[in-house]
Amino acid sequence: MTNNTLQIKNWLLSKSPETTDFDEDYNIVEGGILDSLQFLELVYLIEHLSGHNVDISQVGISDFLTLKTIEAKFFY
């Protein structure tokens, strides 16, 4: 797990106090860690960490399902 992905994990954990840990393959959407209100905050965090704008028209929900998919899509 990269430093960027670890920062995203820590941010997600701070938004979901009932969750104490999850692995990089855990589905954060289905698991309820990421909700629709936090989605834009996550996109902003990814932009901040990667130094690139996220073109919403070029991504899908599948790019945000796990830490592993986030890392593969945005921190290549």
PDB file of N, CA, C and O in Angstrom:
ATOM      1  N   MET A   1       0.848  -1.169   0.000  1.00  0.00           N
ATOM      2  CA  MET A   1       0.000   0.000   0.000  1.00  0.00           C
ATOM      3  C   MET A   1       0.899   1.239   0.000  1.00  0.00           C
ATOM      4  O   MET A   1       1.820   1.348   0.810  1.00  0.00           O
ATOM      5  N   THR A   2       0.625   2.154  -0.902  1.00  0.00           N
ATOM      6  CA  THR A   2       1.428   3.378  -0.987  1.00  0.00           C
ATOM      7  C   THR A   2       1.046   4.357   0.119  1.00  0.00           C
ATOM      8  O   THR A   2       0.017   4.200   0.776  1.00  0.00           O
ATOM      9  N   ASN A   3       1.875   5.351   0.312  1.00  0.00           N
ATOM     10  CA  ASN A   3       1.593   6.393   1.296  1.00  0.00           C
ATOM     11  C   ASN A   3       0.275   7.098   0.973  1.00  0.00           C
ATOM     12  O   ASN A   3      -0.507   7.398   1.875  1.00  0.00           O
ATOM     13  N   ASN A   4       0.029   7.364  -0.309  1.00  0.00           N
ATOM     14  CA  ASN A   4      -1.228   8.020  -0.700  1.00  0.00           C
ATOM     15  C   ASN A   4      -2.432   7.166  -0.334  1.00  0.00           C
ATOM     16  O   ASN A   4      -3.426   7.672   0.186  1.00  0.00           O
ATOM     17  N   THR A   5      -2.338   5.872  -0.606  1.00  0.00           N
ATOM     18  CA  THR A   5      -3.445   4.979  -0.300  1.00  0.00           C
ATOM     19  C   THR A   5      -3.642   4.881   1.211  1.00  0.00           C
ATOM     20  O   THR A   5      -4.776   4.821   1.687  1.00  0.00           O
ATOM     21  N   LEU A   6      -2.559   4.865   1.954  1.00  0.00           N
ATOM     22  CA  LEU A   6      -2.656   4.833   3.407  1.00  0.00           C
ATOM     23  C   LEU A   6      -3.334   6.097   3.933  1.00  0.00           C
ATOM     24  O   LEU A   6      -4.121   6.029   4.877  1.00  0.00           O
ATOM     25  N   GLN A   7      -3.038   7.233   3.339  1.00  0.00           N
ATOM     26  CA  GLN A   7      -3.695   8.480   3.739  1.00  0.00           C
ATOM     27  C   GLN A   7      -5.190   8.429   3.448  1.00  0.00           C
ATOM     28  O   GLN A   7      -5.997   8.918   4.240  1.00  0.00           O
ATOM     29  N   ILE A   8      -5.559   7.839   2.317  1.00  0.00           N
ATOM     30  CA  ILE A   8      -6.979   7.696   1.987  1.00  0.00           C
ATOM     31  C   ILE A   8      -7.647   6.749   2.982  1.00  0.00           C
ATOM     32  O   ILE A   8      -8.753   7.019   3.450  1.00  0.00           O
ATOM     33  N   LYS A   9      -6.982   5.648   3.304  1.00  0.00           N
ATOM     34  CA  LYS A   9      -7.539   4.703   4.282  1.00  0.00           C
ATOM     35  C   LYS A   9      -7.765   5.405   5.621  1.00  0.00           C
ATOM     36  O   LYS A   9      -8.835   5.271   6.214  1.00  0.00           O
ATOM     37  N   ASN A  10      -6.785   6.139   6.095  1.00  0.00           N
ATOM     38  CA  ASN A  10      -6.926   6.842   7.369  1.00  0.00           C
ATOM     39  C   ASN A  10      -8.055   7.866   7.316  1.00  0.00           C
ATOM     40  O   ASN A  10      -8.789   8.030   8.291  1.00  0.00           O
ATOM     41  N   TRP A  11      -8.197   8.546   6.204  1.00  0.00           N
ATOM     42  CA  TRP A  11      -9.289   9.506   6.041  1.00  0.00           C
ATOM     43  C   TRP A  11     -10.633   8.788   6.104  1.00  0.00           C
ATOM     44  O   TRP A  11     -11.552   9.240   6.786  1.00  0.00           O
ATOM     45  N   LEU A  12     -10.744   7.660   5.384  1.00  0.00           N
ATOM     46  CA  LEU A  12     -11.986   6.889   5.405  1.00  0.00           C
ATOM     47  C   LEU A  12     -12.306   6.395   6.819  1.00  0.00           C
ATOM     48  O   LEU A  12     -13.458   6.445   7.250  1.00  0.00           O
ATOM     49  N   LEU A  13     -11.297   5.925   7.529  1.00  0.00           N
ATOM     50  CA  LEU A  13     -11.519   5.465   8.903  1.00  0.00           C
ATOM     51  C   LEU A  13     -11.979   6.611   9.802  1.00  0.00           C
ATOM     52  O   LEU A  13     -12.785   6.400  10.708  1.00  0.00           O
ATOM     53  N   SER A  14     -11.476   7.814   9.561  1.00  0.00           N
ATOM     54  CA  SER A  14     -11.901   8.962  10.364  1.00  0.00           C
ATOM     55  C   SER A  14     -13.359   9.331  10.087  1.00  0.00           C
ATOM     56  O   SER A  14     -14.025   9.912  10.944  1.00  0.00           O
ATOM     57  N   LYS A  15     -13.849   9.001   8.909  1.00  0.00           N
ATOM     58  CA  LYS A  15     -15.230   9.296   8.531  1.00  0.00           C
ATOM     59  C   LYS A  15     -16.194   8.203   8.972  1.00  0.00           C
ATOM     60  O   LYS A  15     -17.410   8.392   8.938  1.00  0.00           O
ATOM     61  N   SER A  16     -15.655   7.068   9.383  1.00  0.00           N
ATOM     62  CA  SER A  16     -16.468   5.913   9.766  1.00  0.00           C
ATOM     63  C   SER A  16     -15.980   5.374  11.106  1.00  0.00           C
ATOM     64  O   SER A  16     -15.310   4.342  11.147  1.00  0.00           O
ATOM     65  N   PRO A  17     -16.306   6.059  12.207  1.00  0.00           N
ATOM     66  CA  PRO A  17     -15.760   5.687  13.513  1.00  0.00           C
ATOM     67  C   PRO A  17     -16.098   4.263  13.966  1.00  0.00           C
ATOM     68  O   PRO A  17     -15.381   3.693  14.789  1.00  0.00           O
ATOM     69  N   GLU A  18     -17.169   3.690  13.444  1.00  0.00           N
ATOM     70  CA  GLU A  18     -17.526   2.324  13.824  1.00  0.00           C
ATOM     71  C   GLU A  18     -16.636   1.281  13.148  1.00  0.00           C
ATOM     72  O   GLU A  18     -16.655   0.110  13.529  1.00  0.00           O
ATOM     73  N   THR A  19     -15.859   1.698  12.150  1.00  0.00           N
ATOM     74  CA  THR A  19     -14.929   0.801  11.459  1.00  0.00           C
ATOM     75  C   THR A  19     -13.526   1.029  12.020  1.00  0.00           C
ATOM     76  O   THR A  19     -13.042   2.159  12.075  1.00  0.00           O
ATOM     77  N   THR A  20     -12.888  -0.055  12.430  1.00  0.00           N
ATOM     78  CA  THR A  20     -11.552   0.083  13.010  1.00  0.00           C
ATOM     79  C   THR A  20     -10.442  -0.252  12.019  1.00  0.00           C
ATOM     80  O   THR A  20      -9.319   0.233  12.153  1.00  0.00           O
ATOM     81  N   ASP A  21     -10.757  -1.085  11.022  1.00  0.00           N
ATOM     82  CA  ASP A  21      -9.747  -1.441  10.028  1.00  0.00           C
ATOM     83  C   ASP A  21     -10.422  -2.150   8.856  1.00  0.00           C
ATOM     84  O   ASP A  21     -11.520  -2.690   8.994  1.00  0.00           O
ATOM     85  N   PHE A  22      -9.764  -2.142   7.721  1.00  0.00           N
ATOM     86  CA  PHE A  22     -10.193  -2.894   6.549  1.00  0.00           C
ATOM     87  C   PHE A  22      -8.986  -3.053   5.645  1.00  0.00           C
ATOM     88  O   PHE A  22      -8.045  -2.261   5.707  1.00  0.00           O
ATOM     89  N   ASP A  23      -9.016  -4.090   4.795  1.00  0.00           N
ATOM     90  CA  ASP A  23      -7.862  -4.310   3.914  1.00  0.00           C
ATOM     91  C   ASP A  23      -8.089  -3.651   2.559  1.00  0.00           C
ATOM     92  O   ASP A  23      -9.157  -3.103   2.285  1.00  0.00           O
ATOM     93  N   GLU A  24      -7.073  -3.715   1.732  1.00  0.00           N
ATOM     94  CA  GLU A  24      -7.102  -2.993   0.458  1.00  0.00           C
ATOM     95  C   GLU A  24      -8.063  -3.583  -0.565  1.00  0.00           C
ATOM     96  O   GLU A  24      -8.332  -2.955  -1.589  1.00  0.00           O
ATOM     97  N   ASP A  25      -8.583  -4.773  -0.308  1.00  0.00           N
ATOM     98  CA  ASP A  25      -9.563  -5.399  -1.205  1.00  0.00           C
ATOM     99  C   ASP A  25     -11.000  -5.248  -0.714  1.00  0.00           C
ATOM    100  O   ASP A  25     -11.933  -5.701  -1.377  1.00  0.00           O
ATOM    101  N   TYR A  26     -11.180  -4.619   0.434  1.00  0.00           N
ATOM    102  CA  TYR A  26     -12.517  -4.460   1.009  1.00  0.00           C
ATOM    103  C   TYR A  26     -13.320  -3.446   0.201  1.00  0.00           C
ATOM    104  O   TYR A  26     -12.820  -2.365  -0.113  1.00  0.00           O
ATOM    105  N   ASN A  27     -14.560  -3.789  -0.137  1.00  0.00           N
ATOM    106  CA  ASN A  27     -15.426  -2.899  -0.913  1.00  0.00           C
ATOM    107  C   ASN A  27     -15.953  -1.810   0.020  1.00  0.00           C
ATOM    108  O   ASN A  27     -16.840  -2.063   0.834  1.00  0.00           O
ATOM    109  N   ILE A  28     -15.411  -0.610  -0.097  1.00  0.00           N
ATOM    110  CA  ILE A  28     -15.757   0.480   0.811  1.00  0.00           C
ATOM    111  C   ILE A  28     -17.140   1.062   0.553  1.00  0.00           C
ATOM    112  O   ILE A  28     -17.709   1.718   1.426  1.00  0.00           O
ATOM    113  N   VAL A  29     -17.688   0.829  -0.639  1.00  0.00           N
ATOM    114  CA  VAL A  29     -19.039   1.303  -0.947  1.00  0.00           C
ATOM    115  C   VAL A  29     -20.062   0.338  -0.353  1.00  0.00           C
ATOM    116  O   VAL A  29     -20.924   0.741   0.428  1.00  0.00           O
ATOM    117  N   GLU A  30     -19.961  -0.931  -0.723  1.00  0.00           N
ATOM    118  CA  GLU A  30     -20.899  -1.924  -0.203  1.00  0.00           C
ATOM    119  C   GLU A  30     -20.775  -2.084   1.305  1.00  0.00           C
ATOM    120  O   GLU A  30     -21.760  -2.373   1.984  1.00  0.00           O
ATOM    121  N   GLY A  31     -19.574  -1.897   1.829  1.00  0.00           N
ATOM    122  CA  GLY A  31     -19.341  -2.019   3.265  1.00  0.00           C
ATOM    123  C   GLY A  31     -19.825  -0.823   4.064  1.00  0.00           C
ATOM    124  O   GLY A  31     -19.812  -0.855   5.295  1.00  0.00           O
ATOM    125  N   GLY A  32     -20.250   0.229   3.382  1.00  0.00           N
ATOM    126  CA  GLY A  32     -20.796   1.396   4.060  1.00  0.00           C
ATOM    127  C   GLY A  32     -19.764   2.373   4.600  1.00  0.00           C
ATOM    128  O   GLY A  32     -20.112   3.296   5.337  1.00  0.00           O
ATOM    129  N   ILE A  33     -18.518   2.184   4.247  1.00  0.00           N
ATOM    130  CA  ILE A  33     -17.481   3.109   4.725  1.00  0.00           C
ATOM    131  C   ILE A  33     -17.541   4.422   3.944  1.00  0.00           C
ATOM    132  O   ILE A  33     -17.361   5.496   4.518  1.00  0.00           O
ATOM    133  N   LEU A  34     -17.791   4.338   2.658  1.00  0.00           N
ATOM    134  CA  LEU A  34     -17.901   5.528   1.805  1.00  0.00           C
ATOM    135  C   LEU A  34     -19.353   5.699   1.402  1.00  0.00           C
ATOM    136  O   LEU A  34     -19.947   4.803   0.801  1.00  0.00           O
ATOM    137  N   ASP A  35     -19.922   6.845   1.730  1.00  0.00           N
ATOM    138  CA  ASP A  35     -21.292   7.108   1.294  1.00  0.00           C
ATOM    139  C   ASP A  35     -21.290   8.218   0.245  1.00  0.00           C
ATOM    140  O   ASP A  35     -20.255   8.819  -0.043  1.00  0.00           O
ATOM    141  N   SER A  36     -22.436   8.471  -0.303  1.00  0.00           N
ATOM    142  CA  SER A  36     -22.538   9.429  -1.410  1.00  0.00           C
ATOM    143  C   SER A  36     -22.144  10.845  -0.984  1.00  0.00           C
ATOM    144  O   SER A  36     -21.648  11.616  -1.806  1.00  0.00           O
ATOM    145  N   LEU A  37     -22.352  11.190   0.257  1.00  0.00           N
ATOM    146  CA  LEU A  37     -21.983  12.526   0.722  1.00  0.00           C
ATOM    147  C   LEU A  37     -20.469  12.695   0.808  1.00  0.00           C
ATOM    148  O   LEU A  37     -19.957  13.803   0.649  1.00  0.00           O
ATOM    149  N   GLN A  38     -19.764  11.617   1.055  1.00  0.00           N
ATOM    150  CA  GLN A  38     -18.316  11.685   1.182  1.00  0.00           C
ATOM    151  C   GLN A  38     -17.592  11.495  -0.150  1.00  0.00           C
ATOM    152  O   GLN A  38     -16.385  11.719  -0.243  1.00  0.00           O
ATOM    153  N   PHE A  39     -18.319  11.088  -1.162  1.00  0.00           N
ATOM    154  CA  PHE A  39     -17.689  10.778  -2.441  1.00  0.00           C
ATOM    155  C   PHE A  39     -16.914  11.969  -3.004  1.00  0.00           C
ATOM    156  O   PHE A  39     -15.762  11.817  -3.411  1.00  0.00           O
ATOM    157  N   LEU A  40     -17.525  13.135  -3.032  1.00  0.00           N
ATOM    158  CA  LEU A  40     -16.836  14.313  -3.578  1.00  0.00           C
ATOM    159  C   LEU A  40     -15.630  14.701  -2.730  1.00  0.00           C
ATOM    160  O   LEU A  40     -14.623  15.167  -3.262  1.00  0.00           O
ATOM    161  N   GLU A  41     -15.725  14.511  -1.421  1.00  0.00           N
ATOM    162  CA  GLU A  41     -14.577  14.757  -0.561  1.00  0.00           C
ATOM    163  C   GLU A  41     -13.430  13.807  -0.918  1.00  0.00           C
ATOM    164  O   GLU A  41     -12.265  14.205  -0.939  1.00  0.00           O
ATOM    165  N   LEU A  42     -13.776  12.549  -1.199  1.00  0.00           N
ATOM    166  CA  LEU A  42     -12.758  11.574  -1.597  1.00  0.00           C
ATOM    167  C   LEU A  42     -12.109  11.982  -2.911  1.00  0.00           C
ATOM    168  O   LEU A  42     -10.889  11.899  -3.048  1.00  0.00           O
ATOM    169  N   VAL A  43     -12.897  12.416  -3.868  1.00  0.00           N
ATOM    170  CA  VAL A  43     -12.351  12.868  -5.154  1.00  0.00           C
ATOM    171  C   VAL A  43     -11.394  14.046  -4.926  1.00  0.00           C
ATOM    172  O   VAL A  43     -10.314  14.093  -5.514  1.00  0.00           O
ATOM    173  N   TYR A  44     -11.786  14.977  -4.086  1.00  0.00           N
ATOM    174  CA  TYR A  44     -10.921  16.115  -3.780  1.00  0.00           C
ATOM    175  C   TYR A  44      -9.614  15.640  -3.139  1.00  0.00           C
ATOM    176  O   TYR A  44      -8.540  16.128  -3.490  1.00  0.00           O
ATOM    177  N   LEU A  45      -9.702  14.696  -2.206  1.00  0.00           N
ATOM    178  CA  LEU A  45      -8.501  14.164  -1.558  1.00  0.00           C
ATOM    179  C   LEU A  45      -7.587  13.480  -2.571  1.00  0.00           C
ATOM    180  O   LEU A  45      -6.370  13.660  -2.531  1.00  0.00           O
ATOM    181  N   ILE A  46      -8.164  12.703  -3.468  1.00  0.00           N
ATOM    182  CA  ILE A  46      -7.370  12.040  -4.511  1.00  0.00           C
ATOM    183  C   ILE A  46      -6.681  13.086  -5.384  1.00  0.00           C
ATOM    184  O   ILE A  46      -5.504  12.939  -5.712  1.00  0.00           O
ATOM    185  N   GLU A  47      -7.402  14.135  -5.760  1.00  0.00           N
ATOM    186  CA  GLU A  47      -6.790  15.202  -6.559  1.00  0.00           C
ATOM    187  C   GLU A  47      -5.635  15.856  -5.806  1.00  0.00           C
ATOM    188  O   GLU A  47      -4.578  16.116  -6.381  1.00  0.00           O
ATOM    189  N   HIS A  48      -5.840  16.114  -4.539  1.00  0.00           N
ATOM    190  CA  HIS A  48      -4.804  16.742  -3.709  1.00  0.00           C
ATOM    191  C   HIS A  48      -3.565  15.850  -3.623  1.00  0.00           C
ATOM    192  O   HIS A  48      -2.444  16.324  -3.805  1.00  0.00           O
ATOM    193  N   LEU A  49      -3.766  14.574  -3.350  1.00  0.00           N
ATOM    194  CA  LEU A  49      -2.647  13.657  -3.175  1.00  0.00           C
ATOM    195  C   LEU A  49      -1.919  13.344  -4.480  1.00  0.00           C
ATOM    196  O   LEU A  49      -0.698  13.193  -4.502  1.00  0.00           O
ATOM    197  N   SER A  50      -2.688  13.248  -5.571  1.00  0.00           N
ATOM    198  CA  SER A  50      -2.079  12.878  -6.855  1.00  0.00           C
ATOM    199  C   SER A  50      -1.523  14.078  -7.615  1.00  0.00           C
ATOM    200  O   SER A  50      -0.642  13.931  -8.462  1.00  0.00           O
ATOM    201  N   GLY A  51      -2.042  15.263  -7.309  1.00  0.00           N
ATOM    202  CA  GLY A  51      -1.623  16.451  -8.043  1.00  0.00           C
ATOM    203  C   GLY A  51      -2.278  16.571  -9.404  1.00  0.00           C
ATOM    204  O   GLY A  51      -1.847  17.371 -10.234  1.00  0.00           O
ATOM    205  N   HIS A  52      -3.330  15.772  -9.644  1.00  0.00           N
ATOM    206  CA  HIS A  52      -4.045  15.787 -10.920  1.00  0.00           C
ATOM    207  C   HIS A  52      -5.542  15.936 -10.685  1.00  0.00           C
ATOM    208  O   HIS A  52      -6.078  15.462  -9.684  1.00  0.00           O
ATOM    209  N   ASN A  53      -6.198  16.594 -11.614  1.00  0.00           N
ATOM    210  CA  ASN A  53      -7.657  16.673 -11.556  1.00  0.00           C
ATOM    211  C   ASN A  53      -8.262  15.329 -11.939  1.00  0.00           C
ATOM    212  O   ASN A  53      -7.755  14.635 -12.820  1.00  0.00           O
ATOM    213  N   VAL A  54      -9.347  14.973 -11.269  1.00  0.00           N
ATOM    214  CA  VAL A  54     -10.089  13.759 -11.608  1.00  0.00           C
ATOM    215  C   VAL A  54     -11.217  14.171 -12.541  1.00  0.00           C
ATOM    216  O   VAL A  54     -12.099  14.941 -12.161  1.00  0.00           O
ATOM    217  N   ASP A  55     -11.184  13.654 -13.760  1.00  0.00           N
ATOM    218  CA  ASP A  55     -12.233  13.935 -14.734  1.00  0.00           C
ATOM    219  C   ASP A  55     -13.361  12.933 -14.491  1.00  0.00           C
ATOM    220  O   ASP A  55     -13.265  11.765 -14.869  1.00  0.00           O
ATOM    221  N   ILE A  56     -14.414  13.402 -13.862  1.00  0.00           N
ATOM    222  CA  ILE A  56     -15.529  12.529 -13.476  1.00  0.00           C
ATOM    223  C   ILE A  56     -16.128  11.829 -14.686  1.00  0.00           C
ATOM    224  O   ILE A  56     -16.669  10.732 -14.549  1.00  0.00           O
ATOM    225  N   SER A  57     -16.047  12.431 -15.862  1.00  0.00           N
ATOM    226  CA  SER A  57     -16.603  11.790 -17.058  1.00  0.00           C
ATOM    227  C   SER A  57     -15.752  10.609 -17.525  1.00  0.00           C
ATOM    228  O   SER A  57     -16.187   9.818 -18.363  1.00  0.00           O
ATOM    229  N   GLN A  58     -14.535  10.492 -16.977  1.00  0.00           N
ATOM    230  CA  GLN A  58     -13.620   9.426 -17.391  1.00  0.00           C
ATOM    231  C   GLN A  58     -13.469   8.311 -16.358  1.00  0.00           C
ATOM    232  O   GLN A  58     -12.667   7.396 -16.547  1.00  0.00           O
ATOM    233  N   VAL A  59     -14.228   8.379 -15.276  1.00  0.00           N
ATOM    234  CA  VAL A  59     -14.149   7.365 -14.227  1.00  0.00           C
ATOM    235  C   VAL A  59     -15.536   6.824 -13.923  1.00  0.00           C
ATOM    236  O   VAL A  59     -16.547   7.437 -14.267  1.00  0.00           O
ATOM    237  N   GLY A  60     -15.567   5.685 -13.284  1.00  0.00           N
ATOM    238  CA  GLY A  60     -16.827   5.085 -12.864  1.00  0.00           C
ATOM    239  C   GLY A  60     -16.741   4.657 -11.417  1.00  0.00           C
ATOM    240  O   GLY A  60     -15.670   4.702 -10.811  1.00  0.00           O
ATOM    241  N   ILE A  61     -17.850   4.246 -10.868  1.00  0.00           N
ATOM    242  CA  ILE A  61     -17.885   3.833  -9.479  1.00  0.00           C
ATOM    243  C   ILE A  61     -16.912   2.685  -9.223  1.00  0.00           C
ATOM    244  O   ILE A  61     -16.376   2.564  -8.121  1.00  0.00           O
ATOM    245  N   SER A  62     -16.681   1.851 -10.216  1.00  0.00           N
ATOM    246  CA  SER A  62     -15.767   0.722 -10.039  1.00  0.00           C
ATOM    247  C   SER A  62     -14.338   1.177  -9.735  1.00  0.00           C
ATOM    248  O   SER A  62     -13.553   0.408  -9.179  1.00  0.00           O
ATOM    249  N   ASP A  63     -13.995   2.405 -10.088  1.00  0.00           N
ATOM    250  CA  ASP A  63     -12.663   2.935  -9.805  1.00  0.00           C
ATOM    251  C   ASP A  63     -12.483   3.317  -8.338  1.00  0.00           C
ATOM    252  O   ASP A  63     -11.368   3.598  -7.899  1.00  0.00           O
ATOM    253  N   PHE A  64     -13.579   3.328  -7.580  1.00  0.00           N
ATOM    254  CA  PHE A  64     -13.558   3.778  -6.192  1.00  0.00           C
ATOM    255  C   PHE A  64     -13.990   2.696  -5.206  1.00  0.00           C
ATOM    256  O   PHE A  64     -14.197   2.997  -4.030  1.00  0.00           O
ATOM    257  N   LEU A  65     -14.130   1.462  -5.643  1.00  0.00           N
ATOM    258  CA  LEU A  65     -14.689   0.420  -4.782  1.00  0.00           C
ATOM    259  C   LEU A  65     -13.758  -0.050  -3.678  1.00  0.00           C
ATOM    260  O   LEU A  65     -14.211  -0.352  -2.574  1.00  0.00           O
ATOM    261  N   THR A  66     -12.475  -0.115  -3.956  1.00  0.00           N
ATOM    262  CA  THR A  66     -11.508  -0.588  -2.962  1.00  0.00           C
ATOM    263  C   THR A  66     -10.276   0.307  -2.984  1.00  0.00           C
ATOM    264  O   THR A  66     -10.076   1.081  -3.921  1.00  0.00           O
ATOM    265  N   LEU A  67      -9.469   0.197  -1.965  1.00  0.00           N
ATOM    266  CA  LEU A  67      -8.208   0.940  -1.968  1.00  0.00           C
ATOM    267  C   LEU A  67      -7.324   0.496  -3.120  1.00  0.00           C
ATOM    268  O   LEU A  67      -6.583   1.294  -3.694  1.00  0.00           O
ATOM    269  N   LYS A  68      -7.408  -0.781  -3.450  1.00  0.00           N
ATOM    270  CA  LYS A  68      -6.599  -1.307  -4.546  1.00  0.00           C
ATOM    271  C   LYS A  68      -7.019  -0.685  -5.889  1.00  0.00           C
ATOM    272  O   LYS A  68      -6.159  -0.339  -6.698  1.00  0.00           O
ATOM    273  N   THR A  69      -8.323  -0.540  -6.131  1.00  0.00           N
ATOM    274  CA  THR A  69      -8.775   0.053  -7.390  1.00  0.00           C
ATOM    275  C   THR A  69      -8.471   1.555  -7.431  1.00  0.00           C
ATOM    276  O   THR A  69      -8.163   2.100  -8.491  1.00  0.00           O
ATOM    277  N   ILE A  70      -8.557   2.210  -6.291  1.00  0.00           N
ATOM    278  CA  ILE A  70      -8.209   3.636  -6.226  1.00  0.00           C
ATOM    279  C   ILE A  70      -6.728   3.823  -6.551  1.00  0.00           C
ATOM    280  O   ILE A  70      -6.354   4.703  -7.326  1.00  0.00           O
ATOM    281  N   GLU A  71      -5.905   2.990  -5.953  1.00  0.00           N
ATOM    282  CA  GLU A  71      -4.461   3.084  -6.201  1.00  0.00           C
ATOM    283  C   GLU A  71      -4.131   2.834  -7.673  1.00  0.00           C
ATOM    284  O   GLU A  71      -3.333   3.558  -8.268  1.00  0.00           O
ATOM    285  N   ALA A  72      -4.746   1.809  -8.252  1.00  0.00           N
ATOM    286  CA  ALA A  72      -4.463   1.461  -9.656  1.00  0.00           C
ATOM    287  C   ALA A  72      -4.907   2.575 -10.599  1.00  0.00           C
ATOM    288  O   ALA A  72      -4.226   2.852 -11.586  1.00  0.00           O
ATOM    289  N   LYS A  73      -6.025   3.209 -10.315  1.00  0.00           N
ATOM    290  CA  LYS A  73      -6.567   4.229 -11.224  1.00  0.00           C
ATOM    291  C   LYS A  73      -5.875   5.587 -11.076  1.00  0.00           C
ATOM    292  O   LYS A  73      -5.635   6.271 -12.071  1.00  0.00           O
ATOM    293  N   PHE A  74      -5.557   5.979  -9.847  1.00  0.00           N
ATOM    294  CA  PHE A  74      -5.128   7.359  -9.618  1.00  0.00           C
ATOM    295  C   PHE A  74      -3.676   7.537  -9.188  1.00  0.00           C
ATOM    296  O   PHE A  74      -3.151   8.649  -9.233  1.00  0.00           O
ATOM    297  N   PHE A  75      -3.023   6.455  -8.771  1.00  0.00           N
ATOM    298  CA  PHE A  75      -1.647   6.583  -8.285  1.00  0.00           C
ATOM    299  C   PHE A  75      -0.724   5.594  -8.992  1.00  0.00           C
ATOM    300  O   PHE A  75       0.061   4.895  -8.351  1.00  0.00           O
ATOM    301  N   TYR A  76      -0.825   5.544 -10.293  1.00  0.00           N
ATOM    302  CA  TYR A  76      -0.073   4.600 -11.112  1.00  0.00           C
ATOM    303  C   TYR A  76       1.355   4.997 -11.260  1.00  0.00           C
ATOM    304  O   TYR A  76       2.123   4.301 -11.924  1.00  0.00           O
TER     305      TYR A  76
END
